[in-house]
């Protein structure tokens, strides 16, 4: 019995690489366009994750903590 990937498992990545390769912005210089687009994609992804983490921390810092203000008993 031969083991195969599920139908279409590898096709998504191939079509993504193909789309990146066909985009006009990735055809610059003598380097392979696919390698450059993958590197650009990774950098963009890292920047987005850092931004999301930064904004999440900012939200946490500004979240009001009502339990600290309610403990006033005269």
TIKEVEX-848926 format. One record per atom (N, C-alpha, C, O): atom name; x, y, z; residue number from 1; residue in three letters. Coordinates in Angstrom, 3 decimals. Example, Ala and Ser with C-alpha at 12.3 -4.5 7.8 and 13.67 -1.06 7.14 Angstrom:
2
+------+----------+----------+----------+------+------+
: name :        X :        Y :        Z : resi : resn :
+------+----------+----------+----------+------+------+
:    N :   13.190 :   -5.690 :    7.800 :    1 :  ALA :
:   CA :   12.300 :   -4.500 :    7.800 :    1 :  ALA :
:    C :   13.200 :   -3.300 :    7.800 :    1 :  ALA :
:    O :   14.236 :   -3.319 :    8.465 :    1 :  ALA :
:    N :   12.850 :   -2.250 :    7.080 :    2 :  SER :
:   CA :   13.670 :   -1.060 :    7.140 :    2 :  SER :
:    C :   12.900 :    0.030 :    7.870 :    2 :  SER :
:    O :   13.409 :    1.138 :    8.039 :    2 :  SER :
+------+----------+----------+----------+------+------+
***
This chain:
74
+------+----------+----------+----------+------+------+
: name :        X :        Y :        Z : resi : resn :
+------+----------+----------+----------+------+------+
:    N :    0.855 :   -1.199 :    0.000 :    1 :  UNK :
:   CA :    0.000 :    0.000 :    0.000 :    1 :  UNK :
:    C :    0.891 :    1.249 :    0.000 :    1 :  UNK :
:    O :    1.737 :    1.415 :    0.878 :    1 :  UNK :
:    N :    0.696 :    2.099 :   -0.968 :    2 :  UNK :
:   CA :    1.548 :    3.282 :   -1.050 :    2 :  UNK :
:    C :    0.901 :    4.461 :   -0.325 :    2 :  UNK :
:    O :   -0.314 :    4.653 :   -0.375 :    2 :  UNK :
:    N :    1.734 :    5.238 :    0.343 :    3 :  UNK :
:   CA :    1.216 :    6.393 :    1.082 :    3 :  UNK :
:    C :    1.363 :    7.635 :    0.216 :    3 :  UNK :
:    O :    2.442 :    7.936 :   -0.294 :    3 :  UNK :
:    N :    0.262 :    8.344 :    0.063 :    4 :  UNK :
:   CA :    0.288 :    9.555 :   -0.752 :    4 :  UNK :
:    C :   -0.299 :   10.710 :    0.044 :    4 :  UNK :
:    O :   -1.093 :   10.515 :    0.964 :    4 :  UNK :
:    N :    0.103 :   11.899 :   -0.325 :    5 :  UNK :
:   CA :   -0.477 :   13.081 :    0.304 :    5 :  UNK :
:    C :   -1.947 :   13.174 :   -0.084 :    5 :  UNK :
:    O :   -2.331 :   12.687 :   -1.147 :    5 :  UNK :
:    N :   -2.771 :   13.786 :    0.749 :    6 :  UNK :
:   CA :   -4.171 :   13.997 :    0.375 :    6 :  UNK :
:    C :   -4.270 :   14.790 :   -0.917 :    6 :  UNK :
:    O :   -3.379 :   15.572 :   -1.248 :    6 :  UNK :
:    N :   -5.350 :   14.584 :   -1.639 :    7 :  UNK :
:   CA :   -5.544 :   15.249 :   -2.931 :    7 :  UNK :
:    C :   -5.407 :   16.761 :   -2.774 :    7 :  UNK :
:    O :   -6.104 :   17.369 :   -1.961 :    7 :  UNK :
:    N :   -4.512 :   17.367 :   -3.551 :    8 :  UNK :
:   CA :   -4.375 :   18.823 :   -3.557 :    8 :  UNK :
:    C :   -3.565 :   19.382 :   -2.399 :    8 :  UNK :
:    O :   -3.570 :   20.594 :   -2.182 :    8 :  UNK :
:    N :   -2.878 :   18.543 :   -1.659 :    9 :  UNK :
:   CA :   -2.140 :   19.045 :   -0.492 :    9 :  UNK :
:    C :   -1.010 :   19.983 :   -0.900 :    9 :  UNK :
:    O :   -0.813 :   21.027 :   -0.278 :    9 :  UNK :
:    N :   -0.269 :   19.616 :   -1.942 :   10 :  UNK :
:   CA :    0.865 :   20.437 :   -2.347 :   10 :  UNK :
:    C :    0.519 :   21.487 :   -3.380 :   10 :  UNK :
:    O :    1.371 :   22.299 :   -3.741 :   10 :  UNK :
:    N :   -0.698 :   21.488 :   -3.859 :   11 :  UNK :
:   CA :   -1.049 :   22.397 :   -4.952 :   11 :  UNK :
:    C :   -1.181 :   23.837 :   -4.469 :   11 :  UNK :
:    O :   -0.868 :   24.770 :   -5.208 :   11 :  UNK :
:    N :   -1.639 :   24.021 :   -3.242 :   12 :  UNK :
:   CA :   -1.823 :   25.381 :   -2.749 :   12 :  UNK :
:    C :   -0.494 :   26.134 :   -2.742 :   12 :  UNK :
:    O :   -0.416 :   27.275 :   -3.198 :   12 :  UNK :
:    N :    0.546 :   25.490 :   -2.225 :   13 :  UNK :
:   CA :    1.848 :   26.153 :   -2.146 :   13 :  UNK :
:    C :    2.374 :   26.433 :   -3.547 :   13 :  UNK :
:    O :    2.932 :   27.500 :   -3.801 :   13 :  UNK :
:    N :    2.196 :   25.464 :   -4.469 :   14 :  UNK :
:   CA :    2.686 :   25.667 :   -5.832 :   14 :  UNK :
:    C :    1.990 :   26.855 :   -6.483 :   14 :  UNK :
:    O :    2.637 :   27.677 :   -7.131 :   14 :  UNK :
:    N :    0.679 :   26.947 :   -6.313 :   15 :  UNK :
:   CA :   -0.031 :   28.058 :   -6.950 :   15 :  UNK :
:    C :    0.376 :   29.391 :   -6.317 :   15 :  UNK :
:    O :    0.447 :   30.408 :   -7.006 :   15 :  UNK :
:    N :    0.649 :   29.389 :   -4.989 :   16 :  UNK :
:   CA :    1.101 :   30.629 :   -4.335 :   16 :  UNK :
:    C :    2.451 :   31.048 :   -4.902 :   16 :  UNK :
:    O :    2.653 :   32.216 :   -5.234 :   16 :  UNK :
:    N :    3.383 :   30.089 :   -5.014 :   17 :  UNK :
:   CA :    4.693 :   30.416 :   -5.574 :   17 :  UNK :
:    C :    4.549 :   30.892 :   -7.009 :   17 :  UNK :
:    O :    5.239 :   31.821 :   -7.429 :   17 :  UNK :
:    N :    3.654 :   30.260 :   -7.766 :   18 :  UNK :
:   CA :    3.440 :   30.660 :   -9.152 :   18 :  UNK :
:    C :    2.908 :   32.080 :   -9.224 :   18 :  UNK :
:    O :    3.346 :   32.869 :  -10.061 :   18 :  UNK :
:    N :    1.970 :   32.407 :   -8.357 :   19 :  UNK :
:   CA :    1.399 :   33.755 :   -8.359 :   19 :  UNK :
:    C :    2.470 :   34.779 :   -7.996 :   19 :  UNK :
:    O :    2.532 :   35.852 :   -8.596 :   19 :  UNK :
:    N :    3.306 :   34.455 :   -7.022 :   20 :  UNK :
:   CA :    4.382 :   35.373 :   -6.647 :   20 :  UNK :
:    C :    5.371 :   35.534 :   -7.794 :   20 :  UNK :
:    O :    5.865 :   36.631 :   -8.057 :   20 :  UNK :
:    N :    5.649 :   34.432 :   -8.468 :   21 :  UNK :
:   CA :    6.627 :   34.471 :   -9.555 :   21 :  UNK :
:    C :    6.116 :   35.338 :  -10.703 :   21 :  UNK :
:    O :    6.898 :   36.019 :  -11.367 :   21 :  UNK :
:    N :    4.800 :   35.313 :  -10.937 :   22 :  UNK :
:   CA :    4.234 :   36.051 :  -12.063 :   22 :  UNK :
:    C :    4.038 :   37.533 :  -11.755 :   22 :  UNK :
:    O :    3.834 :   38.326 :  -12.674 :   22 :  UNK :
:    N :    4.095 :   37.918 :  -10.497 :   23 :  UNK :
:   CA :    3.871 :   39.324 :  -10.182 :   23 :  UNK :
:    C :    5.030 :   40.171 :  -10.708 :   23 :  UNK :
:    O :    6.186 :   39.759 :  -10.602 :   23 :  UNK :
:    N :    4.744 :   41.340 :  -11.271 :   24 :  UNK :
:   CA :    5.787 :   42.147 :  -11.907 :   24 :  UNK :
:    C :    6.865 :   42.606 :  -10.929 :   24 :  UNK :
:    O :    8.021 :   42.756 :  -11.325 :   24 :  UNK :
:    N :    6.522 :   42.831 :   -9.678 :   25 :  UNK :
:   CA :    7.491 :   43.341 :   -8.724 :   25 :  UNK :
:    C :    8.588 :   42.351 :   -8.386 :   25 :  UNK :
:    O :    9.656 :   42.751 :   -7.922 :   25 :  UNK :
:    N :    8.348 :   41.063 :   -8.608 :   26 :  UNK :
:   CA :    9.345 :   40.066 :   -8.210 :   26 :  UNK :
:    C :   10.306 :   39.727 :   -9.339 :   26 :  UNK :
:    O :   11.144 :   38.841 :   -9.174 :   26 :  UNK :
:    N :   10.211 :   40.401 :  -10.479 :   27 :  UNK :
:   CA :   11.091 :   40.082 :  -11.606 :   27 :  UNK :
:    C :   12.258 :   41.055 :  -11.706 :   27 :  UNK :
:    O :   12.623 :   41.451 :  -12.814 :   27 :  UNK :
:    N :   12.846 :   41.447 :  -10.603 :   28 :  UNK :
:   CA :   13.943 :   42.413 :  -10.635 :   28 :  UNK :
:    C :   15.260 :   41.711 :  -10.350 :   28 :  UNK :
:    O :   15.308 :   40.768 :   -9.560 :   28 :  UNK :
:    N :   16.326 :   42.170 :  -10.990 :   29 :  UNK :
:   CA :   17.647 :   41.623 :  -10.729 :   29 :  UNK :
:    C :   17.850 :   40.271 :  -11.383 :   29 :  UNK :
:    O :   16.993 :   39.794 :  -12.127 :   29 :  UNK :
:    N :   19.004 :   39.650 :  -11.099 :   30 :  UNK :
:   CA :   19.347 :   38.383 :  -11.733 :   30 :  UNK :
:    C :   19.016 :   37.197 :  -10.839 :   30 :  UNK :
:    O :   19.175 :   36.051 :  -11.259 :   30 :  UNK :
:    N :   18.557 :   37.448 :   -9.616 :   31 :  UNK :
:   CA :   18.209 :   36.348 :   -8.720 :   31 :  UNK :
:    C :   16.899 :   35.720 :   -9.159 :   31 :  UNK :
:    O :   16.088 :   36.378 :   -9.810 :   31 :  UNK :
:    N :   16.679 :   34.465 :   -8.817 :   32 :  UNK :
:   CA :   15.382 :   33.844 :   -9.131 :   32 :  UNK :
:    C :   14.254 :   34.592 :   -8.417 :   32 :  UNK :
:    O :   14.359 :   34.899 :   -7.230 :   32 :  UNK :
:    N :   13.199 :   34.876 :   -9.134 :   33 :  UNK :
:   CA :   12.114 :   35.668 :   -8.559 :   33 :  UNK :
:    C :   11.450 :   34.924 :   -7.410 :   33 :  UNK :
:    O :   11.051 :   35.544 :   -6.424 :   33 :  UNK :
:    N :   11.325 :   33.613 :   -7.521 :   34 :  UNK :
:   CA :   10.630 :   32.868 :   -6.477 :   34 :  UNK :
:    C :   11.382 :   32.956 :   -5.151 :   34 :  UNK :
:    O :   10.755 :   33.108 :   -4.103 :   34 :  UNK :
:    N :   12.717 :   32.863 :   -5.177 :   35 :  UNK :
:   CA :   13.494 :   32.942 :   -3.938 :   35 :  UNK :
:    C :   13.325 :   34.317 :   -3.303 :   35 :  UNK :
:    O :   13.176 :   34.424 :   -2.086 :   35 :  UNK :
:    N :   13.346 :   35.363 :   -4.111 :   36 :  UNK :
:   CA :   13.198 :   36.715 :   -3.583 :   36 :  UNK :
:    C :   11.802 :   36.902 :   -2.988 :   36 :  UNK :
:    O :   11.658 :   37.484 :   -1.913 :   36 :  UNK :
:    N :   10.773 :   36.408 :   -3.684 :   37 :  UNK :
:   CA :    9.421 :   36.614 :   -3.189 :   37 :  UNK :
:    C :    9.192 :   35.851 :   -1.887 :   37 :  UNK :
:    O :    8.478 :   36.332 :   -1.008 :   37 :  UNK :
:    N :    9.786 :   34.676 :   -1.757 :   38 :  UNK :
:   CA :    9.641 :   33.929 :   -0.510 :   38 :  UNK :
:    C :   10.290 :   34.702 :    0.628 :   38 :  UNK :
:    O :    9.724 :   34.795 :    1.718 :   38 :  UNK :
:    N :   11.477 :   35.258 :    0.385 :   39 :  UNK :
:   CA :   12.175 :   36.031 :    1.417 :   39 :  UNK :
:    C :   11.354 :   37.275 :    1.778 :   39 :  UNK :
:    O :   11.212 :   37.606 :    2.955 :   39 :  UNK :
:    N :   10.820 :   37.956 :    0.771 :   40 :  UNK :
:   CA :    9.998 :   39.144 :    1.041 :   40 :  UNK :
:    C :    8.768 :   38.760 :    1.847 :   40 :  UNK :
:    O :    8.381 :   39.467 :    2.778 :   40 :  UNK :
:    N :    8.154 :   37.632 :    1.486 :   41 :  UNK :
:   CA :    6.955 :   37.187 :    2.196 :   41 :  UNK :
:    C :    7.278 :   36.913 :    3.663 :   41 :  UNK :
:    O :    6.512 :   37.286 :    4.551 :   41 :  UNK :
:    N :    8.422 :   36.255 :    3.917 :   42 :  UNK :
:   CA :    8.798 :   35.957 :    5.296 :   42 :  UNK :
:    C :    9.045 :   37.237 :    6.086 :   42 :  UNK :
:    O :    8.622 :   37.340 :    7.237 :   42 :  UNK :
:    N :    9.724 :   38.216 :    5.487 :   43 :  UNK :
:   CA :    9.977 :   39.484 :    6.183 :   43 :  UNK :
:    C :    8.663 :   40.192 :    6.489 :   43 :  UNK :
:    O :    8.471 :   40.699 :    7.594 :   43 :  UNK :
:    N :    7.760 :   40.227 :    5.514 :   44 :  UNK :
:   CA :    6.480 :   40.900 :    5.716 :   44 :  UNK :
:    C :    5.698 :   40.199 :    6.825 :   44 :  UNK :
:    O :    5.086 :   40.850 :    7.672 :   44 :  UNK :
:    N :    5.723 :   38.881 :    6.811 :   45 :  UNK :
:   CA :    4.997 :   38.116 :    7.812 :   45 :  UNK :
:    C :    5.549 :   38.396 :    9.204 :   45 :  UNK :
:    O :    4.781 :   38.566 :   10.151 :   45 :  UNK :
:    N :    6.878 :   38.445 :    9.338 :   46 :  UNK :
:   CA :    7.487 :   38.747 :   10.636 :   46 :  UNK :
:    C :    7.090 :   40.140 :   11.112 :   46 :  UNK :
:    O :    6.779 :   40.329 :   12.287 :   46 :  UNK :
:    N :    7.100 :   41.111 :   10.208 :   47 :  UNK :
:   CA :    6.733 :   42.477 :   10.589 :   47 :  UNK :
:    C :    5.287 :   42.526 :   11.063 :   47 :  UNK :
:    O :    4.980 :   43.194 :   12.050 :   47 :  UNK :
:    N :    4.390 :   41.817 :   10.360 :   48 :  UNK :
:   CA :    2.986 :   41.832 :   10.757 :   48 :  UNK :
:    C :    2.809 :   41.197 :   12.129 :   48 :  UNK :
:    O :    2.023 :   41.683 :   12.942 :   48 :  UNK :
:    N :    3.538 :   40.108 :   12.393 :   49 :  UNK :
:   CA :    3.422 :   39.458 :   13.695 :   49 :  UNK :
:    C :    3.946 :   40.364 :   14.800 :   49 :  UNK :
:    O :    3.344 :   40.445 :   15.871 :   49 :  UNK :
:    N :    5.063 :   41.049 :   14.552 :   50 :  UNK :
:   CA :    5.607 :   41.962 :   15.560 :   50 :  UNK :
:    C :    4.628 :   43.097 :   15.830 :   50 :  UNK :
:    O :    4.421 :   43.482 :   16.981 :   50 :  UNK :
:    N :    4.024 :   43.632 :   14.772 :   51 :  UNK :
:   CA :    3.055 :   44.712 :   14.944 :   51 :  UNK :
:    C :    1.867 :   44.229 :   15.756 :   51 :  UNK :
:    O :    1.424 :   44.913 :   16.679 :   51 :  UNK :
:    N :    1.345 :   43.052 :   15.417 :   52 :  UNK :
:   CA :    0.187 :   42.518 :   16.133 :   52 :  UNK :
:    C :    0.521 :   42.325 :   17.608 :   52 :  UNK :
:    O :   -0.286 :   42.655 :   18.477 :   52 :  UNK :
:    N :    1.698 :   41.797 :   17.892 :   53 :  UNK :
:   CA :    2.105 :   41.591 :   19.283 :   53 :  UNK :
:    C :    2.233 :   42.937 :   19.991 :   53 :  UNK :
:    O :    1.828 :   43.066 :   21.147 :   53 :  UNK :
:    N :    2.790 :   43.939 :   19.315 :   54 :  UNK :
:   CA :    2.960 :   45.260 :   19.910 :   54 :  UNK :
:    C :    1.604 :   45.866 :   20.255 :   54 :  UNK :
:    O :    1.408 :   46.363 :   21.365 :   54 :  UNK :
:    N :    0.661 :   45.826 :   19.303 :   55 :  UNK :
:   CA :   -0.645 :   46.417 :   19.563 :   55 :  UNK :
:    C :   -1.379 :   45.649 :   20.650 :   55 :  UNK :
:    O :   -2.113 :   46.239 :   21.443 :   55 :  UNK :
:    N :   -1.184 :   44.339 :   20.690 :   56 :  UNK :
:   CA :   -1.831 :   43.537 :   21.729 :   56 :  UNK :
:    C :   -1.305 :   43.939 :   23.105 :   56 :  UNK :
:    O :   -2.077 :   44.061 :   24.056 :   56 :  UNK :
:    N :    0.013 :   44.147 :   23.211 :   57 :  UNK :
:   CA :    0.590 :   44.580 :   24.485 :   57 :  UNK :
:    C :    0.063 :   45.958 :   24.872 :   57 :  UNK :
:    O :   -0.232 :   46.204 :   26.041 :   57 :  UNK :
:    N :   -0.057 :   46.858 :   23.896 :   58 :  UNK :
:   CA :   -0.570 :   48.196 :   24.187 :   58 :  UNK :
:    C :   -1.990 :   48.100 :   24.743 :   58 :  UNK :
:    O :   -2.327 :   48.788 :   25.706 :   58 :  UNK :
:    N :   -2.830 :   47.243 :   24.135 :   59 :  UNK :
:   CA :   -4.199 :   47.087 :   24.619 :   59 :  UNK :
:    C :   -4.197 :   46.567 :   26.050 :   59 :  UNK :
:    O :   -4.966 :   47.040 :   26.887 :   59 :  UNK :
:    N :   -3.335 :   45.593 :   26.332 :   60 :  UNK :
:   CA :   -3.272 :   45.049 :   27.688 :   60 :  UNK :
:    C :   -2.866 :   46.127 :   28.684 :   60 :  UNK :
:    O :   -3.405 :   46.177 :   29.789 :   60 :  UNK :
:    N :   -1.926 :   46.987 :   28.313 :   61 :  UNK :
:   CA :   -1.440 :   48.019 :   29.222 :   61 :  UNK :
:    C :   -2.519 :   49.050 :   29.534 :   61 :  UNK :
:    O :   -2.520 :   49.627 :   30.622 :   61 :  UNK :
:    N :   -3.429 :   49.290 :   28.606 :   62 :  UNK :
:   CA :   -4.440 :   50.325 :   28.802 :   62 :  UNK :
:    C :   -5.785 :   49.761 :   29.229 :   62 :  UNK :
:    O :   -6.767 :   50.498 :   29.304 :   62 :  UNK :
:    N :   -5.843 :   48.471 :   29.509 :   63 :  UNK :
:   CA :   -7.104 :   47.878 :   29.942 :   63 :  UNK :
:    C :   -7.385 :   48.301 :   31.381 :   63 :  UNK :
:    O :   -6.552 :   48.072 :   32.258 :   63 :  UNK :
:    N :   -8.538 :   48.912 :   31.643 :   64 :  UNK :
:   CA :   -8.856 :   49.311 :   33.019 :   64 :  UNK :
:    C :   -9.045 :   48.083 :   33.904 :   64 :  UNK :
:    O :   -9.608 :   47.080 :   33.464 :   64 :  UNK :
:    N :   -8.588 :   48.156 :   35.119 :   65 :  UNK :
:   CA :   -8.724 :   47.041 :   36.054 :   65 :  UNK :
:    C :   -9.688 :   47.487 :   37.167 :   65 :  UNK :
:    O :   -9.246 :   48.025 :   38.183 :   65 :  UNK :
:    N :  -10.966 :   47.275 :   36.990 :   66 :  UNK :
:   CA :  -11.947 :   47.818 :   37.952 :   66 :  UNK :
:    C :  -11.776 :   47.273 :   39.362 :   66 :  UNK :
:    O :  -12.093 :   47.965 :   40.330 :   66 :  UNK :
:    N :  -11.275 :   46.034 :   39.500 :   67 :  UNK :
:   CA :  -11.156 :   45.464 :   40.841 :   67 :  UNK :
:    C :  -10.223 :   46.284 :   41.743 :   67 :  UNK :
:    O :  -10.338 :   46.210 :   42.966 :   67 :  UNK :
:    N :   -9.318 :   47.049 :   41.172 :   68 :  UNK :
:   CA :   -8.417 :   47.867 :   41.986 :   68 :  UNK :
:    C :   -9.137 :   49.123 :   42.501 :   68 :  UNK :
:    O :   -8.797 :   49.632 :   43.569 :   68 :  UNK :
:    N :  -10.103 :   49.613 :   41.771 :   69 :  UNK :
:   CA :  -10.780 :   50.848 :   42.153 :   69 :  UNK :
:    C :  -11.975 :   50.596 :   43.071 :   69 :  UNK :
:    O :  -12.420 :   51.515 :   43.759 :   69 :  UNK :
:    N :  -12.494 :   49.390 :   43.094 :   70 :  UNK :
:   CA :  -13.710 :   49.101 :   43.848 :   70 :  UNK :
:    C :  -13.416 :   48.880 :   45.338 :   70 :  UNK :
:    O :  -14.333 :   48.946 :   46.157 :   70 :  UNK :
:    N :  -12.167 :   48.623 :   45.698 :   71 :  UNK :
:   CA :  -11.837 :   48.214 :   47.070 :   71 :  UNK :
:    C :  -11.805 :   49.376 :   48.057 :   71 :  UNK :
:    O :  -11.141 :   49.270 :   49.089 :   71 :  UNK :
:    N :  -12.490 :   50.468 :   47.783 :   72 :  UNK :
:   CA :  -12.522 :   51.589 :   48.729 :   72 :  UNK :
:    C :  -13.734 :   51.446 :   49.650 :   72 :  UNK :
:    O :  -14.873 :   51.596 :   49.207 :   72 :  UNK :
:    N :  -13.494 :   51.161 :   50.914 :   73 :  UNK :
:   CA :  -14.596 :   51.083 :   51.877 :   73 :  UNK :
:    C :  -14.331 :   52.092 :   52.988 :   73 :  UNK :
:    O :  -13.329 :   51.996 :   53.697 :   73 :  UNK :
:    N :  -15.253 :   53.080 :   53.139 :   74 :  UNK :
:   CA :  -15.035 :   54.132 :   54.135 :   74 :  UNK :
:    C :  -15.608 :   53.723 :   55.486 :   74 :  UNK :
:    O :  -15.519 :   54.483 :   56.450 :   74 :  UNK :
+------+----------+----------+----------+------+------+
***
